[in-house]
Amino acid sequence: MKFSTILSTLICTTAAAVAAPSQHKIKSIVHEKRSSEPHVWTKRDRANPDQILPIRIGLSERNLENAEKYIYDVSDPTSPNFAEQVANTFSPHPETKEAVTKWLVDSGIDRSRISLSKGHNWVQFDGTVQEAEELFSTEYWQYQHNEDGGIRLAVDAYSLPAHVQKHIDFVMPTVQLEGLKPVANTNVDTNTLAKIPQGASLGSLPCGTLMTIECLRKLYKFPVGKTAAKGNKIGIAEWADYLYEPDLPLFFKNFTKPEIPADTKPEFVAIDGGLTANLTTLAQGSGIEAALDVQSAYAIIHPQQVRYYQVGDGINVDSVGTFNIFLDALDESYCTYEGGDQPYVGTVHLTDPAYPDPNDNGLGYQGPLQCGGAPKSNVISVSYGQIEGALPYFYQVRQCHEWMKLGLQGVSVLYASGDSGVANRYNAGYPNSCLNADNLFVDNNGTKYSPSFPVNCPYITAVGATTLIGNDTNSGERAVSQPGSGPENAYYSGGGFSNYFPLPSYQSSAVRHFMKHYAPSYGPNVYNDTGKARGYPDVSAIGLNVATVWNGTTYGVGGTSASAPIFAGIVTLLNEARIAIGKGPIGFLNPTLYKHPEAFNDITIGNNPGCGTGGFNATPGWDPVTGLGTPNYEKLLKIFQRLP
């Protein structure tokens, strides 16, 4: 998934060629290049030169060199600007917009065809394959998916003129192929999805067999929720997994204390055709992830409420997309002006979904892509992930900056760190895979650790998983360890070091301590051992045997998908406490968390094997298995109540 590129000239045809600069006068530079053959795609035929492409050019944003300073300034408890909001400072410079537009016009693209997105972050126009090939000195090919037969247009590399390259983040559609959909970090192997005998309820089974709200309160020392501050609903986001609301009353009756009223339901926010569950989705086995996320959160935060985001129509795998359409709905400035972030072209699919859904079955959402309008939540918990090695570098950086902007607006974003240890699940149904040691592409026979996305982004709080050592909470915790029935079902806390994102300053002391005292000596061909890379997870929480009701049956469910909403629920309680004394929500968590490792239960037992190794070990202090450890609410409360 590494990329770079080539461009040179822009020879348009007929009269347009007269206005185009000679390719011999333009110095071109490779901007993105695929480093290997795609993982599950086969290159077929050259694209039709007359086919129309929705060409989107992502403009370089302004002040990103100060992004780290801004977000640390508003989230560092020692800063006088703690909790201030510093948004809307990153729109591209007028010079950038003009330089890219002028280049396109000089290359024969009429100015009337060119427009800017709502946030002025994208320059866009519809052009032919031939025009795109000439602009970006490349060739477009049809790629066919080996499993579902879907066709996408992509290039192996593209280039930009030297004088505009600094103004452009990346161009779409170009090298993007992988990453069809987010993968739920819930492990449904029989070892981690245990059916519980009928009649189970609070206290009927030991905590080591079934983790309930009473167990969690003892373990992490947080109280019963008593307040519901206006505007402080927790946000839970789901992709192609649907909450079956008739399960909620049974869960509330058997597994909440005080018992939550049976008619309690989350605020439902449909994004781009998001649907509620029905008997068909139940028959397809959908809903365990959503049930786990929502029920875990409710048990902790009630009487505060859940805001449930159902993202995408989920009709076809291509319409699931990655996380961009969720960000589009939260922030209209992130949207392209119409269509998806990486739109469709007729029946040819180009990575992020477009709406109206063009899938030829006619069942998808037929409304426009949602740009803005979805309510933001102070805390957002996401139990899905992707693979760093399967998505372009610039694509990930752009999205990471958007998560940063949410932090600047007072939003705490928590993601499950993954269930595959140092390896990764390419997509549901694929075995845990690693990376090619030389080129960092996804490879089922790879030997290099495979970091996850977007937990590799330093502006997200990544949550790993633990389990009890014994049957009661006094036994303590260890890193979760479930070999499962095979590689695709092995369950270990996701963790490691990014190959793309550098070490953030808030984490530098913790990572350097680990690297100096506990880093395994596998070498750079196995993992990024420079000590200069973003490490994850940041924190952890229980991620095994969590009480969940799905389709009328009680299960003990495992996955970092449980850990993320549990930790997010505790953060929501902390926000409730701050709001009660006249203060605002916490926002970006990490700088404060890393300044106070004493507020965590340090986990020192276990590891996260994969890629033919034992992975990393849980050690004293931060480690890339369980992060700083699991939360002690009482200690965190004192810290966060003292902050401005």
C-alpha positions in Angstrom: 0.0 0.0 0.0 2.8 2.4 -0.5 2.4 5.0 -3.1 4.1 7.8 -5.0 3.7 9.0 -8.7 4.8 10.4 -12.0 3.1 13.2 -14.1 4.6 15.2 -16.7 2.3 16.8 -19.2 -1.2 17.5 -20.1 -1.6 17.0 -23.8 -5.3 17.5 -24.5 -6.8 16.7 -27.8 -7.8 19.0 -30.7 -8.1 22.7 -29.8 -7.4 22.0 -26.1 -3.9 20.9 -27.1 -3.1 24.4 -28.3 -3.5 25.8 -24.8 -1.7 23.0 -23.0 1.9 23.6 -22.0 4.4 21.3 -23.7 5.3 18.3 -21.7 8.9 19.0 -22.3 8.6 22.3 -20.3 7.0 20.7 -17.2 9.0 19.0 -14.6 6.9 16.1 -13.2 7.3 14.2 -10.0 5.8 10.8 -9.1 3.2 11.5 -6.4 1.8 8.1 -5.6 2.7 4.6 -6.7 1.4 1.2 -5.7 4.3 -0.9 -4.4 2.9 -4.3 -5.3 0.2 -6.2 -7.1 -3.2 -5.6 -5.3 -4.1 -8.1 -2.7 -7.5 -9.4 -4.0 -7.7 -7.6 -7.4 -6.7 -8.8 -10.9 -5.7 -6.3 -13.5 -7.9 -6.7 -16.6 -8.2 -4.3 -19.5 -7.3 -0.7 -20.2 -10.1 1.7 -19.4 -12.2 3.1 -22.2 -10.6 6.5 -23.0 -14.0 8.1 -23.4 -15.4 7.0 -20.0 -16.2 9.9 -17.7 -14.5 10.1 -14.3 -15.4 12.3 -11.4 -11.9 13.7 -10.8 -11.3 15.0 -7.3 -8.1 16.8 -6.4 -7.5 17.1 -2.6 -5.9 20.5 -1.9 -3.2 20.8 0.7 -4.7 22.4 3.8 -3.3 25.4 5.6 -1.7 25.4 9.1 -1.3 21.7 9.3 2.3 22.2 10.4 0.7 23.7 13.5 -2.0 21.1 14.0 -0.1 19.2 16.7 0.5 22.4 18.5 -3.1 23.5 18.3 -4.6 20.2 19.5 -2.0 19.8 22.3 -2.7 23.4 23.3 -6.4 22.8 23.8 -6.1 19.3 25.3 -2.9 19.6 27.4 -3.9 20.1 31.0 -0.9 22.4 31.6 -1.9 24.8 28.9 -3.8 28.0 29.6 -5.9 27.2 26.5 -7.0 23.8 27.7 -10.5 23.0 26.3 -10.6 26.0 24.0 -11.9 25.2 20.5 -9.6 26.2 17.6 -11.4 25.1 14.5 -11.8 26.4 10.9 -8.1 27.3 10.6 -7.1 24.7 8.0 -8.8 25.6 4.8 -6.5 25.7 1.8 -4.7 29.0 1.1 -6.1 31.0 -1.8 -2.8 30.6 -3.6 -3.3 26.8 -3.5 -6.7 27.0 -5.1 -5.6 29.4 -7.7 -2.4 27.4 -8.6 -4.3 24.1 -9.1 -7.1 25.8 -11.0 -4.7 27.6 -13.3 -2.8 24.4 -14.0 -6.0 22.7 -15.1 -7.1 25.6 -17.3 -3.7 25.8 -18.9 -3.9 22.1 -19.6 -7.1 22.5 -21.5 -9.8 22.0 -18.9 -12.3 24.8 -19.3 -12.8 26.9 -16.2 -16.6 26.4 -16.4 -16.1 22.7 -15.8 -14.1 23.2 -12.6 -15.7 23.7 -9.1 -14.7 23.7 -5.5 -16.2 21.6 -2.7 -18.2 23.3 0.1 -15.2 23.5 2.3 -12.9 24.5 -0.6 -10.8 21.5 0.2 -11.3 19.8 -3.2 -11.1 20.9 -6.8 -13.3 18.8 -8.9 -14.5 18.3 -12.5 -15.8 15.5 -14.6 -13.3 14.4 -17.2 -12.6 11.6 -19.6 -10.1 8.8 -18.9 -8.0 10.2 -21.7 -7.9 13.7 -20.0 -7.0 12.2 -16.7 -4.3 10.1 -18.2 -2.8 13.1 -19.9 -3.1 15.3 -16.8 -1.5 12.7 -14.5 0.9 11.0 -16.9 -0.6 7.6 -16.2 -2.8 4.7 -17.5 -6.2 3.7 -16.1 -7.0 0.0 -16.0 -10.0 -2.1 -15.0 -9.3 -4.2 -11.9 -11.7 -7.1 -11.0 -12.3 -8.2 -7.4 -11.4 -11.9 -7.1 -14.3 -12.6 -4.7 -17.3 -10.6 -5.8 -16.3 -9.8 -9.4 -16.7 -6.1 -9.0 -14.8 -3.8 -11.3 -12.8 -0.7 -10.3 -10.8 1.8 -12.3 -7.3 2.5 -10.9 -3.8 3.3 -11.9 -0.5 1.9 -10.8 1.1 5.3 -10.4 0.5 9.0 -11.2 2.5 12.2 -11.3 2.1 15.9 -10.8 3.9 18.9 -12.1 6.5 20.1 -9.7 5.0 23.5 -9.4 1.6 22.2 -8.2 2.6 19.2 -6.3 3.1 21.1 -3.0 -0.5 22.3 -3.3 -2.1 18.8 -3.7 -2.5 16.0 -1.1 -3.7 13.4 -3.6 -6.0 12.8 -6.6 -9.0 10.4 -6.9 -9.6 8.1 -8.5 -6.0 6.9 -8.9 -4.2 4.2 -6.9 -6.9 3.5 -4.4 -8.2 -0.1 -4.5 -8.1 -1.8 -1.2 -10.2 -1.3 1.9 -13.7 -2.1 0.8 -15.2 -2.0 4.3 -14.5 -1.5 7.9 -14.0 -4.7 9.8 -15.9 -5.2 13.1 -13.6 -5.9 16.0 -15.9 -8.5 17.5 -14.6 -12.0 17.5 -17.4 -14.5 16.9 -15.4 -17.7 17.2 -17.0 -20.2 19.6 -14.2 -19.5 22.1 -15.2 -15.8 22.3 -18.9 -15.9 21.6 -20.3 -18.1 24.4 -24.0 -18.8 24.7 -25.1 -18.3 28.3 -27.7 -20.7 29.8 -31.3 -19.3 29.9 -32.1 -17.4 33.0 -28.7 -15.7 33.5 -28.9 -12.3 35.2 -26.8 -10.0 37.3 -24.8 -12.0 39.9 -25.9 -15.4 38.6 -22.5 -16.3 37.2 -19.0 -15.3 38.3 -17.4 -12.3 36.5 -14.9 -14.5 34.8 -17.7 -16.3 33.1 -20.0 -13.4 32.4 -18.8 -9.8 32.7 -21.7 -7.6 33.8 -22.1 -4.0 34.9 -21.7 -4.9 38.5 -18.3 -6.6 37.7 -17.2 -3.5 35.7 -18.1 -1.1 38.5 -16.0 -3.1 41.0 -13.1 -3.4 38.6 -12.9 0.2 37.4 -14.4 1.9 40.5 -17.0 4.0 38.6 -20.4 4.8 40.1 -24.0 4.3 39.0 -24.9 7.0 36.5 -27.2 9.6 38.0 -27.3 12.6 35.5 -28.1 13.2 31.9 -26.5 16.5 31.0 -28.0 18.1 27.9 -25.8 17.5 24.8 -23.7 14.8 26.4 -25.1 11.7 24.6 -22.5 9.1 23.8 -22.1 8.4 20.0 -22.0 4.8 18.8 -21.3 4.3 15.0 -22.1 1.1 13.1 -21.5 -0.1 9.5 -23.6 -2.9 8.0 -24.5 -4.2 11.4 -27.9 -3.3 12.8 -29.3 -2.9 16.3 -32.3 -5.1 17.0 -34.1 -2.9 19.4 -36.5 -5.7 20.8 -33.4 -7.1 22.5 -33.0 -4.0 24.7 -35.8 -4.6 27.2 -34.5 -8.1 28.0 -31.0 -6.8 28.4 -32.2 -3.9 30.6 -34.2 -6.4 32.8 -31.5 -8.9 33.3 -28.2 -6.9 33.2 -28.7 -3.3 34.4 -28.9 -2.0 37.9 -30.7 0.2 38.5 -32.9 -1.4 35.9 -33.2 0.8 32.8 -36.8 1.3 31.7 -37.9 -1.1 29.0 -39.0 1.6 26.6 -35.6 3.2 26.5 -34.2 3.5 23.0 -31.2 5.3 21.4 -31.5 8.4 19.3 -31.3 6.9 15.7 -29.2 8.9 13.2 -29.4 7.5 9.7 -26.4 8.4 7.5 -26.7 7.8 3.8 -29.6 5.3 4.0 -28.7 3.7 7.3 -31.4 1.2 8.2 -32.8 -0.3 11.4 -32.6 -4.0 12.0 -35.3 -6.4 10.8 -35.9 -10.1 10.6 -33.9 -10.3 7.4 -30.8 -8.8 9.0 -31.2 -11.1 12.0 -31.4 -14.1 9.7 -28.1 -13.0 8.1 -26.5 -13.0 11.5 -26.2 -9.2 11.7 -26.6 -7.4 15.0 -24.1 -8.8 17.5 -21.7 -6.0 17.1 -24.4 -3.3 17.4 -26.0 -5.1 20.4 -22.6 -5.3 22.2 -21.7 -1.7 21.6 -25.1 -0.1 22.6 -25.8 -2.4 25.5 -22.3 -2.0 27.0 -22.6 1.8 26.8 -26.2 2.0 28.2 -25.3 -0.1 31.3 -22.6 2.4 32.2 -24.0 5.8 31.3 -27.8 5.6 31.9 -29.8 7.9 32.6 -27.6 9.6 29.9 -28.6 8.4 26.5 -27.0 6.8 23.4 -26.8 8.4 20.0 -26.7 5.6 17.4 -25.2 6.4 14.0 -26.2 3.9 11.3 -23.7 4.6 8.5 -24.4 3.6 4.8 -27.1 1.6 3.2 -25.1 -1.6 3.5 -26.8 -3.1 0.4 -23.5 -4.1 -1.2 -20.0 -4.4 0.2 -18.9 -1.4 -1.9 -21.6 0.8 -0.4 -20.2 0.2 3.0 -17.0 2.2 2.3 -14.5 3.2 4.8 -15.0 5.9 7.5 -15.2 8.9 5.2 -18.9 9.0 4.8 -19.3 9.2 8.5 -16.9 12.2 8.6 -18.8 13.7 5.7 -22.0 13.7 7.7 -20.3 15.2 10.8 -18.5 17.9 8.9 -19.7 19.3 5.5 -16.3 20.9 4.8 -14.8 17.4 4.5 -17.3 16.4 1.7 -16.6 16.6 -2.0 -19.2 18.7 -3.6 -21.3 15.8 -4.8 -21.0 12.1 -4.8 -18.7 10.1 -2.4 -15.2 10.9 -1.4 -14.1 8.4 -4.0 -17.2 8.0 -6.1 -18.6 5.4 -8.5 -18.5 5.7 -12.3 -21.5 3.9 -13.7 -21.0 0.3 -12.7 -17.3 0.8 -11.9 -16.5 1.2 -8.2 -13.8 3.5 -6.9 -13.4 2.9 -3.1 -15.6 5.2 -1.0 -19.4 4.9 -1.7 -21.4 7.4 -3.7 -25.0 8.3 -3.2 -27.5 7.9 -4.8 -26.3 4.3 -4.6 -25.6 3.3 -8.2 -25.5 -0.5 -7.5 -27.6 -2.1 -10.2 -29.8 -4.1 -7.9 -31.8 -0.9 -7.2 -32.1 -1.6 -3.5 -29.7 1.0 -2.2 -30.2 4.5 -0.8 -31.3 6.9 -3.6 -30.8 10.1 -1.7 -27.8 12.4 -2.0 -24.6 12.0 0.0 -25.0 13.5 3.4 -22.7 16.5 3.9 -22.9 17.8 7.4 -26.1 17.8 9.5 -25.4 14.8 11.7 -25.2 15.8 15.3 -21.7 15.6 16.9 -21.3 13.7 20.2 -18.9 14.6 22.9 -17.7 11.0 22.9 -17.7 8.8 19.8 -17.0 5.1 20.1 -16.2 3.0 17.0 -15.6 -0.7 17.1 -14.4 -1.1 13.5 -11.0 -0.9 11.8 -9.0 -1.1 8.6 -5.5 -2.0 7.7 -2.7 0.6 7.3 -1.1 -1.4 4.6 -4.2 -1.6 2.5 -4.9 2.1 2.0 -2.9 4.9 0.5 -0.7 7.0 2.7 -2.2 10.4 1.7 -5.7 9.0 2.1 -5.0 8.1 5.7 -3.2 11.3 6.5 -6.1 13.4 5.2 -8.6 11.4 7.3 -6.4 11.6 10.3 -6.4 15.4 10.1 -10.2 15.3 10.1 -10.2 13.3 13.4 -7.8 15.9 14.7 -10.4 18.6 13.8 -13.0 16.8 15.8 -10.7 16.8 18.8 -10.3 20.6 18.4 -14.1 20.8 18.6 -14.2 19.0 22.0 -14.9 15.5 20.7 -13.2 12.4 22.2 -12.9 9.7 19.5 -12.2 6.2 20.7 -11.6 3.2 18.4 -11.1 -0.5 19.1 -7.5 -1.4 18.5 -8.2 -4.7 16.7 -8.5 -8.4 17.5 -5.6 -9.8 15.7 -2.6 -9.0 17.8 0.2 -7.7 15.6 -1.4 -9.1 12.5 -4.7 -8.0 10.9 -7.9 -9.2 9.3 -8.0 -8.0 5.7 -11.7 -8.2 5.7 -14.2 -10.4 7.4 -13.7 -14.0 6.3 -10.0 -13.6 5.6 -7.4 -15.1 7.9 -5.2 -12.8 9.9 -2.6 -11.4 7.5 0.7 -9.6 7.9 2.7 -7.4 5.5 5.4 -8.1 2.9 8.6 -7.2 4.7 10.1 -5.4 1.7 7.1 -3.4 0.4 4.6 -3.2 3.3 1.7 -4.5 1.3 -0.9 -6.9 2.7 0.4 -10.5 2.3 -1.1 -13.7 3.7 2.4 -15.1 3.7 3.9 -11.8 5.0 6.2 -11.7 8.0 6.1 -8.1 9.0 3.6 -6.8 11.6 0.5 -5.2 10.1 -0.7 -2.0 11.9 -4.3 -1.0 11.9 -6.1 2.1 10.6 -7.3 4.6 12.0 -5.9 3.7 15.4 -2.5 4.5 13.8 -3.7 8.2 13.7 -2.2 10.0 16.8 -5.5 12.0 17.3 -7.5 8.9 18.1 -7.6 7.1 21.4 -7.0 3.4 20.6 -8.5 0.8 23.1 -7.1 -2.7 23.5 -8.5 -5.6 25.4 -8.0 -7.4 28.7 -9.7 -10.3 30.5 -9.8 -11.4 34.2 -7.0 -13.6 35.4 -9.4 -15.6 37.6 -13.2 -15.7 38.2 -13.5 -12.6 40.2 -12.5 -8.9 39.9 -9.9 -9.3 42.7 -7.9 -11.6 40.5 -6.7 -8.7 38.4 -6.4 -8.5 34.6 -4.2 -9.7 31.8 -4.0 -9.1 28.1 -6.7 -11.1 26.3 -5.5 -14.4 24.8 -7.7 -16.7 22.7 -6.0 -18.8 20.0 -9.4 -19.6 18.6 -10.2 -22.3 16.0 -7.8 -21.0 13.4 -5.9 -17.9 12.2 -9.1 -16.1 11.1 -10.5 -16.5 14.6 -7.5 -16.0 16.9 -8.1 -13.2 19.3 -5.4 -11.0 20.8 -5.3 -7.3 21.7 -4.4 -5.4 18.6 -1.2 -3.3 19.0 2.0 -2.2 17.4 3.8 0.7 15.7 2.7 2.6 12.6 4.8 2.5 9.4 3.3 5.9 8.4 2.6 8.2 11.4 5.4 9.5 13.5 5.7 9.3 17.3 3.5 12.1 18.9 5.1 14.2 21.6 2.5 13.2 24.2 3.5 9.6 23.8 7.3 10.0 23.4 8.4 9.3 26.9 6.2 6.2 27.2 7.2 4.7 23.9 10.9 5.4 24.5 10.7 3.7 27.9 9.2 0.6 26.3 11.7 0.5 23.5 14.7 0.9 25.9 13.6 -1.7 28.4 11.2 -4.2 26.8 11.2 -4.0 23.0 11.7 -7.4 21.3 14.8 -7.8 19.2 13.0 -9.1 16.1 14.6 -6.4 13.9 13.2 -3.9 11.4 12.0 -6.6 9.0 9.4 -7.6 11.5 8.2 -4.3 12.9 9.0 -0.6 13.0 11.6 -0.7 15.7 12.9 2.9 15.3 11.2 4.2 18.4 10.0 7.1 16.3 6.6 5.8 15.3 3.1 6.2 16.7 2.4 3.2 19.0 -1.0 1.8 20.0 -3.2 1.0 21.8 -3.3 4.0 24.2 -5.5 2.3 26.9 -7.5 -0.9 27.5 -10.6 -2.3 29.0 -12.3 -5.7 29.5 -12.9 -7.4 26.1 -14.1 -10.9 26.9 -17.3 -12.6 28.1 -19.2 -9.3 28.1 -22.9 -9.8 28.7 -24.9 -9.2 25.5 -28.4 -10.1 24.4 -28.9 -10.7 20.7 -32.0 -12.1 19.1 -33.4 -13.0 22.5 -30.4 -15.1 23.6 -27.7 -14.1 26.1 -24.0 -14.4 25.1 -20.7 -13.6 26.6 -19.0 -11.7 23.7 -15.4 -11.0 23.1 -13.5 -8.3 21.1 -11.9 -5.0 21.5 -15.4 -4.0 20.2 -16.4 -4.5 23.8 -13.4 -2.6 25.2 -14.0 0.6 23.2 -17.6 1.3 24.3 -16.8 0.4 27.9 -13.9 2.9 28.0 -16.0 5.4 26.1 -18.8 5.0 28.6 -16.4 5.8 31.4 -15.3 9.0 29.6 -18.9 10.0 29.2 -19.3 9.7 33.0 -16.3 11.9 33.4 -17.9 14.5 31.1 -21.1 14.3 33.1 -19.0 15.1 36.2 -17.3 18.0 34.6 -20.5 19.5 33.2 -22.1 19.2 36.6 -19.5 21.7 38.0 -19.8 24.1 35.0 -16.9 22.8 32.8 -16.9 21.5 29.3 -16.3 18.1 27.7 -12.8 16.7 27.7 -12.2 16.5 24.0 -8.9 14.9 22.8 -7.9 12.6 25.6 -4.4 11.3 25.0 -2.2 14.2 26.3 -3.9 14.1 29.7 -4.0 10.3 29.9 -0.3 10.0 29.2 0.5 12.6 31.8 -1.2 10.5 34.4 -0.2 6.8 34.1 -0.9 6.5 37.8 -4.7 6.7 37.0 -4.5 3.2 35.3 -4.3 -0.4 36.3 -1.0 -1.4 34.8 -1.3 -4.7 32.9 1.9 -6.8 32.9 0.7 -10.3 31.9 0.1 -11.5 28.3 1.2 -10.8 24.8 -0.3 -10.3 21.3 1.3 -12.9 19.0 1.1 -13.0 15.2 3.2 -13.1 12.0 5.1 -16.1 13.2 6.3 -14.4 16.5 5.1 -13.9 20.0 4.3 -10.3 19.2 4.9 -7.8 22.1 4.6 -8.4 25.8 2.5 -6.6 28.3 5.1 -4.9 30.5 5.3 -2.3 33.3 4.2 1.1 32.0 2.9 1.6 28.5 3.2 -1.3 26.0 1.8 -2.0 22.5 -0.6 -4.7 23.9 -2.7 -2.9 26.6 -1.4 0.7 26.4 -1.3 2.5 29.7 -3.6 -0.1 31.2 -7.3 -0.1 32.3 -9.0 2.9 33.9 -9.4 3.7 37.6 -12.4 6.1 37.5 -11.9 7.5 40.9 -8.3 8.7 40.0 -9.4 9.9 36.6 -12.2 11.9 38.1 -9.9 13.8 40.4 -7.6 14.6 37.5 -10.3 15.8 35.1 -12.3 17.8 37.6 -9.1 19.8 38.4 -8.7 20.7 34.8 -10.1 24.0 33.4 
